[in-house]
Structure formats: structure tokens, C-alpha cells
Amino acid sequence: RNIIEEKESLQEAVRKQSEILKTQISDLDKAKAMCEKMLCSKSVDYKEFQVEQYVNQLQEYWDYNKPVFQLDSVSFLYIWGSFAVWVVIA
């Protein structure tokens, strides 16, 4: 919209998007590394799961990823809310 309204150049929008993608790729690489570390464990069991084993600084990790957790919760509620509406309609 800003590009169409000439409030921002296409070049600036692409630059911003590139930075966002770099951050997302970095975050995904960290998540991938954690998943791989978990899979290398002898057993991955929810009852015995200890986050501290895979994350060095838990509070910092939680604070940094809070927007991701919030977005995931919103997505979950949106999906199940939509499902509930379809159940009521059908």
C-alpha cells in the first residue's frame, strides 16, 4: 500500500523484507539446531523433557521468542475457533 501511495519506494520495501527474512532464517536455523540436538538424545519423552538441557539461558530464550509463542497461540485459537464455527453451522 505504501508503495502504491508513493510513501515508500519499492527498493526500501524490498530492503526491509530482506532484513525480516534474514532474522526469520536465523531464528529457524536456531530452532532446527535445537530439534537436531533433541533427536540426537537417546530418547525424547515429554514426561522427562527438560528444556534447560537444550537451551543455555532459558529466560533469555523465552523473552526473545515470546512474540513467536503469542503468535502461535493466536493461530491455534483462530484455527479452533474457525473449526467450532463450522461445527455449529454444519
LUMMIVO-234260 format. One record per atom (N, C-alpha, C): residue number from 1; residue in three letters; chain; atom name; x, y, z. Coordinates in nm, 3 decimals. Layout:
BEGIN
[NUM,'ALA','A','CA',[X,Y,Z]]
...
// end
This chain:
BEGIN
[1,'ARG','A','N',[0.082,-0.119,0.000]]
[1,'ARG','A','CA',[0.000,0.000,0.000]]
[1,'ARG','A','C',[0.087,0.126,0.000]]
[2,'ASN','A','N',[0.190,0.127,0.083]]
[2,'ASN','A','CA',[0.278,0.244,0.089]]
[2,'ASN','A','C',[0.349,0.268,-0.043]]
[3,'ILE','A','N',[0.381,0.160,-0.113]]
[3,'ILE','A','CA',[0.448,0.174,-0.243]]
[3,'ILE','A','C',[0.353,0.234,-0.344]]
[4,'ILE','A','N',[0.231,0.184,-0.347]]
[4,'ILE','A','CA',[0.130,0.235,-0.441]]
[4,'ILE','A','C',[0.102,0.382,-0.413]]
[5,'GLU','A','N',[0.096,0.417,-0.284]]
[5,'GLU','A','CA',[0.069,0.557,-0.246]]
[5,'GLU','A','C',[0.195,0.642,-0.250]]
[6,'GLU','A','N',[0.305,0.583,-0.295]]
[6,'GLU','A','CA',[0.436,0.650,-0.308]]
[6,'GLU','A','C',[0.488,0.708,-0.177]]
[7,'LYS','A','N',[0.453,0.641,-0.066]]
[7,'LYS','A','CA',[0.506,0.680,0.064]]
[7,'LYS','A','C',[0.639,0.609,0.092]]
[8,'GLU','A','N',[0.665,0.504,0.013]]
[8,'GLU','A','CA',[0.786,0.425,0.029]]
[8,'GLU','A','C',[0.825,0.371,-0.109]]
[9,'SER','A','N',[0.955,0.366,-0.133]]
[9,'SER','A','CA',[1.000,0.312,-0.262]]
[9,'SER','A','C',[0.999,0.160,-0.258]]
[10,'LEU','A','N',[0.990,0.100,-0.375]]
[10,'LEU','A','CA',[0.995,-0.046,-0.385]]
[10,'LEU','A','C',[1.128,-0.097,-0.331]]
[11,'GLN','A','N',[1.234,-0.025,-0.361]]
[11,'GLN','A','CA',[1.367,-0.065,-0.314]]
[11,'GLN','A','C',[1.371,-0.070,-0.161]]
[12,'GLU','A','N',[1.314,0.029,-0.095]]
[12,'GLU','A','CA',[1.312,0.033,0.052]]
[12,'GLU','A','C',[1.227,-0.082,0.107]]
[13,'ALA','A','N',[1.115,-0.109,0.046]]
[13,'ALA','A','CA',[1.028,-0.219,0.090]]
[13,'ALA','A','C',[1.099,-0.353,0.076]]
[14,'VAL','A','N',[1.170,-0.372,-0.034]]
[14,'VAL','A','CA',[1.244,-0.497,-0.056]]
[14,'VAL','A','C',[1.358,-0.509,0.044]]
[15,'ARG','A','N',[1.426,-0.398,0.073]]
[15,'ARG','A','CA',[1.534,-0.399,0.172]]
[15,'ARG','A','C',[1.481,-0.440,0.309]]
[16,'LYS','A','N',[1.368,-0.382,0.350]]
[16,'LYS','A','CA',[1.308,-0.417,0.479]]
[16,'LYS','A','C',[1.269,-0.564,0.483]]
[17,'GLN','A','N',[1.209,-0.611,0.375]]
[17,'GLN','A','CA',[1.168,-0.752,0.370]]
[17,'GLN','A','C',[1.289,-0.843,0.376]]
[18,'SER','A','N',[1.397,-0.805,0.312]]
[18,'SER','A','CA',[1.520,-0.884,0.316]]
[18,'SER','A','C',[1.572,-0.896,0.459]]
[19,'GLU','A','N',[1.568,-0.787,0.534]]
[19,'GLU','A','CA',[1.612,-0.789,0.674]]
[19,'GLU','A','C',[1.522,-0.879,0.758]]
[20,'ILE','A','N',[1.393,-0.870,0.736]]
[20,'ILE','A','CA',[1.298,-0.955,0.809]]
[20,'ILE','A','C',[1.327,-1.102,0.780]]
[21,'LEU','A','N',[1.349,-1.133,0.653]]
[21,'LEU','A','CA',[1.377,-1.271,0.615]]
[21,'LEU','A','C',[1.508,-1.322,0.675]]
[22,'LYS','A','N',[1.610,-1.236,0.682]]
[22,'LYS','A','CA',[1.737,-1.275,0.744]]
[22,'LYS','A','C',[1.714,-1.314,0.889]]
[23,'THR','A','N',[1.635,-1.235,0.960]]
[23,'THR','A','CA',[1.605,-1.264,1.100]]
[23,'THR','A','C',[1.528,-1.395,1.112]]
[24,'GLN','A','N',[1.429,-1.414,1.027]]
[24,'GLN','A','CA',[1.350,-1.537,1.033]]
[24,'GLN','A','C',[1.436,-1.659,1.001]]
[25,'ILE','A','N',[1.524,-1.647,0.904]]
[25,'ILE','A','CA',[1.613,-1.758,0.870]]
[25,'ILE','A','C',[1.703,-1.792,0.988]]
[26,'SER','A','N',[1.755,-1.690,1.053]]
[26,'SER','A','CA',[1.840,-1.711,1.169]]
[26,'SER','A','C',[1.763,-1.782,1.280]]
[27,'ASP','A','N',[1.641,-1.737,1.306]]
[27,'ASP','A','CA',[1.558,-1.800,1.409]]
[27,'ASP','A','C',[1.525,-1.944,1.373]]
[28,'LEU','A','N',[1.497,-1.970,1.246]]
[28,'LEU','A','CA',[1.467,-2.106,1.202]]
[28,'LEU','A','C',[1.590,-2.195,1.214]]
[29,'ASP','A','N',[1.708,-2.141,1.184]]
[29,'ASP','A','CA',[1.831,-2.218,1.198]]
[29,'ASP','A','C',[1.853,-2.258,1.344]]
[30,'LYS','A','N',[1.823,-2.166,1.437]]
[30,'LYS','A','CA',[1.836,-2.197,1.580]]
[30,'LYS','A','C',[1.737,-2.306,1.620]]
[31,'ALA','A','N',[1.613,-2.294,1.573]]
[31,'ALA','A','CA',[1.512,-2.395,1.605]]
[31,'ALA','A','C',[1.549,-2.530,1.546]]
[32,'LYS','A','N',[1.601,-2.530,1.425]]
[32,'LYS','A','CA',[1.644,-2.654,1.359]]
[32,'LYS','A','C',[1.757,-2.720,1.439]]
[33,'ALA','A','N',[1.853,-2.640,1.483]]
[33,'ALA','A','CA',[1.965,-2.693,1.562]]
[33,'ALA','A','C',[1.914,-2.755,1.692]]
[34,'MET','A','N',[1.817,-2.690,1.755]]
[34,'MET','A','CA',[1.762,-2.744,1.879]]
[34,'MET','A','C',[1.690,-2.876,1.852]]
[35,'CYS','A','N',[1.613,-2.883,1.745]]
[35,'CYS','A','CA',[1.543,-3.007,1.709]]
[35,'CYS','A','C',[1.642,-3.119,1.682]]
[36,'GLU','A','N',[1.749,-3.087,1.610]]
[36,'GLU','A','CA',[1.850,-3.188,1.580]]
[36,'GLU','A','C',[1.919,-3.237,1.707]]
[37,'LYS','A','N',[1.944,-3.145,1.800]]
[37,'LYS','A','CA',[2.005,-3.181,1.927]]
[37,'LYS','A','C',[1.911,-3.273,2.006]]
[38,'MET','A','N',[1.781,-3.243,2.003]]
[38,'MET','A','CA',[1.684,-3.327,2.072]]
[38,'MET','A','C',[1.678,-3.466,2.009]]
[39,'LEU','A','N',[1.683,-3.472,1.878]]
[39,'LEU','A','CA',[1.676,-3.601,1.809]]
[39,'LEU','A','C',[1.800,-3.687,1.834]]
[40,'CYS','A','N',[1.912,-3.623,1.864]]
[40,'CYS','A','CA',[2.034,-3.697,1.894]]
[40,'CYS','A','C',[2.031,-3.758,2.034]]
[41,'SER','A','N',[1.941,-3.710,2.118]]
[41,'SER','A','CA',[1.927,-3.767,2.252]]
[41,'SER','A','C',[1.878,-3.911,2.239]]
[42,'LYS','A','N',[1.909,-3.991,2.340]]
[42,'LYS','A','CA',[1.870,-4.131,2.333]]
[42,'LYS','A','C',[1.719,-4.148,2.328]]
[43,'SER','A','N',[1.648,-4.068,2.406]]
[43,'SER','A','CA',[1.501,-4.074,2.399]]
[43,'SER','A','C',[1.445,-3.936,2.425]]
[44,'VAL','A','N',[1.345,-3.904,2.351]]
[44,'VAL','A','CA',[1.275,-3.777,2.369]]
[44,'VAL','A','C',[1.138,-3.813,2.425]]
[45,'ASP','A','N',[1.119,-3.784,2.553]]
[45,'ASP','A','CA',[0.995,-3.819,2.621]]
[45,'ASP','A','C',[0.940,-3.694,2.687]]
[46,'TYR','A','N',[0.815,-3.664,2.664]]
[46,'TYR','A','CA',[0.754,-3.542,2.716]]
[46,'TYR','A','C',[0.759,-3.538,2.869]]
[47,'LYS','A','N',[0.735,-3.651,2.933]]
[47,'LYS','A','CA',[0.732,-3.655,3.080]]
[47,'LYS','A','C',[0.868,-3.623,3.140]]
[48,'GLU','A','N',[0.974,-3.657,3.071]]
[48,'GLU','A','CA',[1.109,-3.634,3.121]]
[48,'GLU','A','C',[1.179,-3.517,3.052]]
[49,'PHE','A','N',[1.106,-3.443,2.971]]
[49,'PHE','A','CA',[1.164,-3.334,2.893]]
[49,'PHE','A','C',[1.210,-3.220,2.982]]
[50,'GLN','A','N',[1.333,-3.177,2.963]]
[50,'GLN','A','CA',[1.390,-3.064,3.037]]
[50,'GLN','A','C',[1.444,-2.964,2.936]]
[51,'VAL','A','N',[1.376,-2.852,2.925]]
[51,'VAL','A','CA',[1.415,-2.750,2.827]]
[51,'VAL','A','C',[1.558,-2.704,2.851]]
[52,'GLU','A','N',[1.596,-2.694,2.977]]
[52,'GLU','A','CA',[1.729,-2.644,3.012]]
[52,'GLU','A','C',[1.840,-2.728,2.948]]
[53,'GLN','A','N',[1.810,-2.852,2.915]]
[53,'GLN','A','CA',[1.908,-2.940,2.853]]
[53,'GLN','A','C',[1.943,-2.891,2.711]]
[54,'TYR','A','N',[1.851,-2.820,2.649]]
[54,'TYR','A','CA',[1.869,-2.778,2.510]]
[54,'TYR','A','C',[1.886,-2.627,2.494]]
[55,'VAL','A','N',[1.853,-2.551,2.597]]
[55,'VAL','A','CA',[1.862,-2.405,2.593]]
[55,'VAL','A','C',[1.950,-2.360,2.709]]
[56,'ASN','A','N',[2.058,-2.290,2.678]]
[56,'ASN','A','CA',[2.152,-2.249,2.782]]
[56,'ASN','A','C',[2.093,-2.144,2.876]]
[57,'GLN','A','N',[2.029,-2.044,2.820]]
[57,'GLN','A','CA',[1.973,-1.935,2.901]]
[57,'GLN','A','C',[1.823,-1.930,2.877]]
[58,'LEU','A','N',[1.749,-2.004,2.960]]
[58,'LEU','A','CA',[1.606,-2.024,2.938]]
[58,'LEU','A','C',[1.527,-1.894,2.940]]
[59,'GLN','A','N',[1.550,-1.809,3.039]]
[59,'GLN','A','CA',[1.473,-1.684,3.049]]
[59,'GLN','A','C',[1.498,-1.595,2.928]]
[60,'GLU','A','N',[1.622,-1.585,2.884]]
[60,'GLU','A','CA',[1.654,-1.505,2.766]]
[60,'GLU','A','C',[1.587,-1.563,2.642]]
[61,'TYR','A','N',[1.588,-1.695,2.630]]
[61,'TYR','A','CA',[1.523,-1.762,2.517]]
[61,'TYR','A','C',[1.373,-1.734,2.518]]
[62,'TRP','A','N',[1.312,-1.746,2.635]]
[62,'TRP','A','CA',[1.168,-1.720,2.649]]
[62,'TRP','A','C',[1.136,-1.575,2.611]]
[63,'ASP','A','N',[1.211,-1.480,2.665]]
[63,'ASP','A','CA',[1.186,-1.339,2.636]]
[63,'ASP','A','C',[1.202,-1.309,2.488]]
[64,'TYR','A','N',[1.304,-1.364,2.425]]
[64,'TYR','A','CA',[1.331,-1.337,2.284]]
[64,'TYR','A','C',[1.223,-1.396,2.194]]
[65,'ASN','A','N',[1.172,-1.512,2.232]]
[65,'ASN','A','CA',[1.076,-1.582,2.147]]
[65,'ASN','A','C',[0.930,-1.562,2.188]]
[66,'LYS','A','N',[0.904,-1.475,2.283]]
[66,'LYS','A','CA',[0.767,-1.453,2.329]]
[66,'LYS','A','C',[0.672,-1.416,2.215]]
[67,'PRO','A','N',[0.712,-1.328,2.122]]
[67,'PRO','A','CA',[0.621,-1.298,2.010]]
[67,'PRO','A','C',[0.586,-1.422,1.927]]
[68,'VAL','A','N',[0.680,-1.513,1.913]]
[68,'VAL','A','CA',[0.654,-1.637,1.838]]
[68,'VAL','A','C',[0.551,-1.721,1.911]]
[69,'PHE','A','N',[0.568,-1.733,2.044]]
[69,'PHE','A','CA',[0.473,-1.812,2.123]]
[69,'PHE','A','C',[0.335,-1.749,2.121]]
[70,'GLN','A','N',[0.329,-1.617,2.129]]
[70,'GLN','A','CA',[0.199,-1.549,2.127]]
[70,'GLN','A','C',[0.132,-1.567,1.992]]
[71,'LEU','A','N',[0.208,-1.553,1.884]]
[71,'LEU','A','CA',[0.151,-1.571,1.751]]
[71,'LEU','A','C',[0.101,-1.713,1.733]]
[72,'ASP','A','N',[0.176,-1.809,1.783]]
[72,'ASP','A','CA',[0.135,-1.948,1.773]]
[72,'ASP','A','C',[0.005,-1.972,1.849]]
[73,'SER','A','N',[-0.010,-1.910,1.965]]
[73,'SER','A','CA',[-0.134,-1.923,2.043]]
[73,'SER','A','C',[-0.251,-1.862,1.970]]
[74,'VAL','A','N',[-0.230,-1.746,1.911]]
[74,'VAL','A','CA',[-0.336,-1.679,1.835]]
[74,'VAL','A','C',[-0.377,-1.766,1.717]]
[75,'SER','A','N',[-0.280,-1.822,1.647]]
[75,'SER','A','CA',[-0.309,-1.909,1.533]]
[75,'SER','A','C',[-0.390,-2.030,1.578]]
[76,'PHE','A','N',[-0.353,-2.088,1.690]]
[76,'PHE','A','CA',[-0.424,-2.203,1.743]]
[76,'PHE','A','C',[-0.570,-2.168,1.772]]
[77,'LEU','A','N',[-0.592,-2.056,1.840]]
[77,'LEU','A','CA',[-0.729,-2.015,1.872]]
[77,'LEU','A','C',[-0.807,-1.982,1.746]]
[78,'TYR','A','N',[-0.742,-1.921,1.650]]
[78,'TYR','A','CA',[-0.808,-1.887,1.524]]
[78,'TYR','A','C',[-0.853,-2.014,1.452]]
[79,'ILE','A','N',[-0.764,-2.112,1.444]]
[79,'ILE','A','CA',[-0.797,-2.237,1.375]]
[79,'ILE','A','C',[-0.910,-2.310,1.446]]
[80,'TRP','A','N',[-0.899,-2.324,1.578]]
[80,'TRP','A','CA',[-1.003,-2.396,1.651]]
[80,'TRP','A','C',[-1.131,-2.316,1.658]]
[81,'GLY','A','N',[-1.122,-2.184,1.664]]
[81,'GLY','A','CA',[-1.243,-2.100,1.660]]
[81,'GLY','A','C',[-1.315,-2.118,1.528]]
[82,'SER','A','N',[-1.239,-2.121,1.420]]
[82,'SER','A','CA',[-1.299,-2.142,1.287]]
[82,'SER','A','C',[-1.363,-2.280,1.279]]
[83,'PHE','A','N',[-1.295,-2.379,1.336]]
[83,'PHE','A','CA',[-1.348,-2.515,1.336]]
[83,'PHE','A','C',[-1.479,-2.521,1.413]]
[84,'ALA','A','N',[-1.484,-2.455,1.529]]
[84,'ALA','A','CA',[-1.605,-2.454,1.610]]
[84,'ALA','A','C',[-1.720,-2.390,1.535]]
[85,'VAL','A','N',[-1.693,-2.282,1.464]]
[85,'VAL','A','CA',[-1.797,-2.215,1.385]]
[85,'VAL','A','C',[-1.851,-2.309,1.279]]
[86,'TRP','A','N',[-1.761,-2.381,1.210]]
[86,'TRP','A','CA',[-1.806,-2.475,1.106]]
[86,'TRP','A','C',[-1.887,-2.589,1.166]]
[87,'VAL','A','N',[-1.851,-2.634,1.285]]
[87,'VAL','A','CA',[-1.927,-2.741,1.350]]
[87,'VAL','A','C',[-2.067,-2.692,1.382]]
[88,'VAL','A','N',[-2.078,-2.570,1.432]]
[88,'VAL','A','CA',[-2.210,-2.514,1.465]]
[88,'VAL','A','C',[-2.292,-2.495,1.339]]
[89,'ILE','A','N',[-2.231,-2.447,1.232]]
[89,'ILE','A','CA',[-2.303,-2.425,1.106]]
[89,'ILE','A','C',[-2.349,-2.557,1.047]]
[90,'ALA','A','N',[-2.261,-2.656,1.049]]
[90,'ALA','A','CA',[-2.294,-2.786,0.988]]
[90,'ALA','A','C',[-2.383,-2.861,1.083]]
// end
